[in-house]
Amino acid sequence: MPKNSLILDENLALKRKKTAKITALCLMSVAFVLVVLIVVAACITTNLKPKFIGQPDRIVIYNQSSTYGEFSSDQQKYEDFMEKFDQSFTSSYLVALFSGRLGDYTIEDEKENMTLSTALSKINSGYYVEFKYIDDQTLTYANGDVYYSVFNKNQTITYNSIYFALSDQNDLATLDIYVAYKTNSTSSIYYVVRISQKANMYDIYENISSFKS
């Protein structure tokens, strides 16, 4: 084989080795950056509490159908409960991202136009909570836009109570929050809109005795 061909083959082989090394280094760098991002995302926490939930004027805890505890905003029990409630929505950025709930929550008008009594039958097998508001509250999306009923595009959801159950499971799970409202002011029937978000209510459940009236 001519000397020139041998030199060309050797140069080509060196170039290929160099290219392979550069490619491997690039892939290793990308992998390292991804690992760092995942670790950082797992360490950073975020709060998933729905923005429409304001500070209630009164909190009522039920054990099945009976009132277990009740307190207003000027009591220490209220402060303790709200602190635990706010913390229950704390999650790592990574978990929130993969759960699809980062900065958002799901609002569902029940297709069967669910009444409040039907909704409570789903959560009254154990402890559940009612937030009571003196002033009318308006349901909004996570971005602050006003939510309109799927049954009436001109109707906002105005409410004075929301309900949710306490869980005896110590993990971040789907929390259903029921917003009670009337379709018109003269109606005696309350309907609900269901909002789903991720939360861990175990700390409240575990300390439930401290909220007994």
Helices and strands as residue ranges (DSSP letters): H 3-43, E 45-47, E 58-63, E 66-72, H 76-87, E 90-92, H 93-99, E 106-109, H 116-123, E 127-138, E 158-165, E 173-181, E 191-199, H 202-206, G 208-211
